[in-house]
Amino acid sequence: MTFTNVAMIGLYWLFLSGVVFIAGSLVSRLLVTIPSGAYKCTPGGEGKCLGEKAIQFIAIISAITFLSSIIHLTLHCSVMTGTSLKEVFSVLPLFITKTKYGILSIARTVLLMIIAIILFIGLRHDRIWVTISGVIFSLLLVGTLAMSGHQGTKGYASIPFVLDIFHIIAITVWIGGLFFIRYCYSFFLKEADIELCDIFLKLINRFSNLATISVAIVIVTGVILSILNVESISAVTSTFYGKILLLKVALAGLIMLFGGANKMLLIPRINTIKSLDWCHLISLRRKLDVSMTAEVVLGLAILLATGVLTHLSPGE
């Protein structure tokens, strides 16, 4: 694998992680943080909770995602056309307008620009319509991932393609929301004021329920798609694609173990702790923080494996 291929996969991983963060954050903002009241938190002084600055961080990530998408497209054009990086710009316009991947890249660019504009407006006027419209356009952006994936190359009017869309959206809501809650609302997991206990409970329970539904969809669609993409059991162990797929499944299993422990053990215990036992409650919250941090790391690893699989064919 050449340096260009490695760079292309790395940039796609950065782009994919950005898309997942943007869409997952906006969905979680709509369904978790706004209903729980956590999106307007300024406890303990400035800088301890980033909830009020969430739009700013999502906007920054959208800019990074936009840039990584453009650079990835350039490298992808170089690899697919066999053109050197010095001469790639001479064929890039034709590649963008005449190939399916190029056209999808234009669509992604437009969607990212629309999302950035919406988020920019949200910096000045943070209204509910900003979040709702952001969710709509970010999920359309997620849909382009399925369109350029293996199932998309086989046609859009098929059950596997529809399953792939649900699979990718569920991963996005789950992992992207996890990034968002862990990064912008870690205050609630570590040193939350006792007065905000009710908000924390609403926040974590809402996200736990959303993540549980998402994981169920990921498992069902993932199993079916794996069966469809891998022709035989031997192909799993004898091909690079199959080995990366096994690694992705193993990572997914680990992150589900952490999520399951949170859902079945930590969160129920947190829900039953009385406010008078504040030290015990903080201890459990910090354990939840560690567990969610591990989930974030595993989530990034899963997205990296997904990026590698996207640039391989099942027979390789």
C-alpha positions in Angstrom: 0.0 0.0 0.0 1.5 3.3 -1.1 1.8 6.5 0.9 -1.0 8.1 -1.2 -3.3 5.2 -0.3 -2.5 5.5 3.4 -3.1 9.2 3.3 -6.3 8.7 1.4 -7.6 6.3 4.0 -6.5 8.6 6.8 -8.3 11.6 5.3 -11.4 9.5 4.7 -11.3 8.4 8.4 -11.1 12.1 9.4 -13.9 13.0 7.0 -16.0 10.0 8.2 -15.4 10.8 11.9 -16.4 14.4 11.2 -19.6 13.5 9.5 -20.5 11.1 12.3 -19.8 13.7 14.9 -21.8 16.4 13.1 -24.9 14.3 12.5 -24.7 12.4 15.8 -24.3 15.7 17.8 -27.2 17.4 16.1 -29.5 14.4 16.6 -28.4 14.1 20.3 -28.9 17.8 20.7 -32.5 17.5 19.4 -33.4 14.3 21.2 -31.2 14.4 24.3 -29.6 17.6 25.5 -32.4 20.1 24.6 -35.3 18.0 26.1 -33.2 17.4 29.3 -32.3 21.0 29.7 -28.5 20.3 29.6 -27.9 22.4 26.5 -27.9 25.6 28.6 -25.6 24.8 31.4 -23.1 27.1 33.0 -22.4 25.4 36.3 -19.3 26.1 38.4 -18.0 29.0 36.3 -17.1 29.4 32.7 -15.3 26.6 30.9 -16.5 23.7 33.0 -19.4 22.8 30.7 -19.4 23.3 26.9 -23.1 22.7 26.4 -23.8 26.3 25.5 -20.9 26.3 23.1 -21.9 23.1 21.3 -22.9 24.8 18.1 -19.4 26.4 17.9 -17.7 23.1 18.2 -19.9 21.4 15.7 -19.2 24.3 13.3 -15.4 23.9 13.8 -15.7 20.2 13.1 -17.8 20.9 9.9 -14.9 23.1 8.6 -12.3 20.4 9.3 -14.6 17.8 7.7 -15.1 20.0 4.6 -11.3 20.4 4.2 -10.5 16.7 4.7 -13.2 15.8 2.1 -11.7 18.1 -0.5 -8.2 16.7 0.0 -9.4 13.1 0.0 -11.2 13.7 -3.2 -8.0 15.0 -4.8 -6.0 11.9 -3.6 -8.8 9.6 -4.7 -8.8 11.1 -8.2 -5.0 10.7 -8.3 -5.2 7.0 -7.4 -8.2 6.1 -9.6 -6.9 7.9 -12.7 -3.2 6.9 -12.2 -2.3 10.6 -12.3 0.6 12.0 -10.3 -0.3 14.5 -7.6 1.5 17.2 -9.6 -0.8 16.7 -12.5 -4.0 15.7 -10.8 -5.6 19.1 -11.0 -5.7 18.9 -14.8 -8.0 15.8 -14.6 -9.9 16.7 -11.4 -12.7 18.7 -13.1 -13.4 15.8 -15.5 -13.3 13.3 -12.6 -15.7 15.4 -10.6 -18.3 15.9 -13.3 -18.1 12.5 -15.1 -17.7 9.9 -12.4 -20.2 8.7 -9.8 -17.8 9.3 -6.9 -17.1 12.8 -8.2 -20.7 13.7 -8.4 -21.3 12.4 -4.9 -18.4 14.4 -3.7 -20.0 17.6 -5.1 -23.2 16.7 -3.3 -21.2 16.2 0.0 -19.5 19.5 -0.5 -22.8 21.3 -1.1 -24.4 19.6 2.0 -21.4 20.5 4.2 -21.6 24.1 3.0 -25.3 24.2 3.8 -24.7 22.7 7.3 -21.9 25.2 7.9 -24.2 28.1 7.0 -26.9 26.7 9.3 -24.4 26.4 12.1 -23.1 29.9 11.5 -26.6 31.2 11.8 -26.9 29.2 15.0 -24.0 31.0 16.5 -26.0 34.2 16.4 -29.5 32.9 16.7 -29.6 29.5 18.3 -33.2 28.4 17.7 -34.7 24.9 17.5 -35.1 25.2 13.7 -31.3 25.5 13.5 -30.9 22.1 15.1 -33.8 20.5 13.2 -32.6 21.7 9.8 -29.0 20.7 10.7 -30.3 17.2 11.5 -32.0 16.9 8.2 -29.0 18.0 6.1 -26.5 16.0 8.1 -28.5 12.8 7.7 -28.7 13.5 4.0 -24.9 13.8 4.1 -24.7 10.4 5.9 -26.9 9.0 3.1 -24.2 9.9 0.6 -21.8 7.5 2.5 -24.1 4.6 1.7 -24.4 5.8 -1.9 -20.6 5.6 -2.4 -20.3 2.4 -0.4 -20.3 -1.2 -1.7 -24.0 -1.5 -1.6 -24.4 1.7 -3.5 -22.3 0.5 -6.4 -24.8 -2.3 -6.8 -27.7 0.0 -7.2 -30.0 2.1 -5.0 -33.2 0.1 -5.5 -32.2 -2.9 -3.4 -32.8 -4.1 0.1 -29.0 -4.3 0.9 -28.7 -0.6 0.1 -31.6 0.3 2.3 -30.1 -1.8 5.1 -26.8 0.0 4.6 -28.4 3.4 5.0 -30.1 2.3 8.3 -26.8 0.7 9.4 -24.8 3.9 8.8 -27.4 6.2 10.3 -27.6 4.0 13.5 -23.8 4.0 13.8 -23.8 7.8 13.4 -26.4 8.5 16.0 -24.8 6.1 18.4 -21.1 6.9 18.1 -21.5 10.5 17.1 -23.8 11.1 20.0 -21.3 9.4 22.3 -18.6 11.8 21.1 -20.8 14.7 21.7 -22.0 13.8 25.2 -18.6 12.8 26.3 -16.9 15.9 25.0 -19.4 18.7 25.6 -21.0 17.4 28.8 -18.2 15.7 30.7 -18.8 18.1 33.5 -22.0 16.2 34.4 -20.0 13.0 34.6 -17.3 14.3 36.9 -18.1 17.2 39.1 -21.8 18.1 38.6 -23.4 20.3 41.2 -26.0 18.7 43.3 -28.6 21.2 42.0 -28.2 19.8 38.5 -28.7 16.2 39.5 -32.1 15.9 37.8 -30.8 17.3 34.6 -27.9 14.9 34.6 -30.2 11.9 35.1 -32.5 13.1 32.3 -29.5 13.6 30.0 -27.8 10.2 30.6 -31.1 8.2 30.5 -32.3 9.8 27.3 -28.9 9.1 25.6 -28.8 5.6 27.0 -32.2 4.8 25.5 -31.2 6.4 22.1 -28.0 4.4 22.1 -29.7 1.2 22.9 -32.1 1.6 19.9 -29.2 2.5 17.6 -27.1 -0.5 18.7 -30.0 -2.9 18.1 -30.3 -1.5 14.5 -26.5 -1.7 14.0 -26.4 -5.4 15.1 -29.3 -6.5 12.9 -28.3 -4.7 9.8 -24.6 -5.4 10.3 -25.1 -9.2 10.5 -27.2 -9.2 7.4 -24.8 -7.0 5.4 -21.8 -9.1 6.5 -23.5 -12.2 5.2 -24.2 -10.5 1.9 -20.7 -9.0 1.5 -18.7 -12.1 2.4 -19.3 -15.0 0.0 -17.9 -17.7 2.3 -16.4 -18.3 5.8 -13.0 -18.9 4.2 -13.1 -15.5 2.5 -13.3 -13.9 6.0 -9.9 -15.4 7.0 -8.2 -15.6 3.6 -8.8 -12.0 2.4 -7.6 -8.7 3.8 -11.1 -7.4 3.6 -12.4 -10.3 5.7 -9.7 -9.8 8.3 -10.5 -6.1 8.7 -14.1 -6.9 8.9 -13.4 -9.4 11.7 -11.4 -6.6 13.5 -14.3 -4.2 13.1 -16.7 -6.9 14.5 -14.4 -7.5 17.5 -14.1 -3.7 18.2 -17.9 -3.4 17.9 -18.2 -6.3 20.4 -15.9 -4.5 22.8 -17.8 -1.2 22.6 -21.1 -3.0 23.1 -19.7 -4.6 26.2 -18.9 -1.2 27.6 -22.2 0.2 26.5 -24.0 -2.8 28.0 -22.2 -2.4 31.3 -23.3 1.2 31.4 -26.9 0.4 30.5 -27.3 -2.6 32.8 -25.0 -1.8 35.7 -23.8 1.8 36.1 -26.8 3.8 35.0 -29.3 1.8 37.0 -27.1 2.3 40.1 -26.8 6.0 39.4 -30.6 6.2 39.1 -31.1 4.6 42.5 -28.5 6.6 44.5 -30.0 9.2 46.8 -28.7 12.8 46.5 -27.5 12.5 50.2 -25.0 9.9 49.1 -23.2 12.5 46.9 -19.7 11.0 47.2 -20.9 7.6 46.0 -22.8 9.2 43.1 -19.8 11.2 42.0 -17.7 8.0 42.1 -20.2 6.2 39.9 -20.4 9.1 37.5 -16.6 9.1 37.1 -16.6 5.4 36.3 -19.2 6.2 33.7 -16.9 8.9 32.3 -14.0 6.3 32.0 -16.3 3.8 30.3 -17.6 6.4 27.9 -14.0 7.5 27.1 -13.1 3.9 26.3 -16.2 3.8 24.0 -15.1 6.9 22.2 -11.6 5.4 21.5 -13.2 2.2 20.3 -15.6 4.2 18.2 -12.8 6.0 16.4 -11.1 2.6 15.8 -14.3 1.3 14.3 -14.6 4.3 12.0 -10.9 3.7 10.9 -11.7 0.1 10.1 -14.8 1.3 8.2 -12.6 3.7 6.2 -10.2 0.8 5.3 -13.1 -1.4 4.2 -14.6 1.4 2.1 -11.4 1.4 0.0 -11.3 -2.3 -0.4 -13.5 -4.7 -2.3 -14.9 -7.8 -0.5 -12.7 -10.1 -2.7 -9.4 -8.5 -1.8 
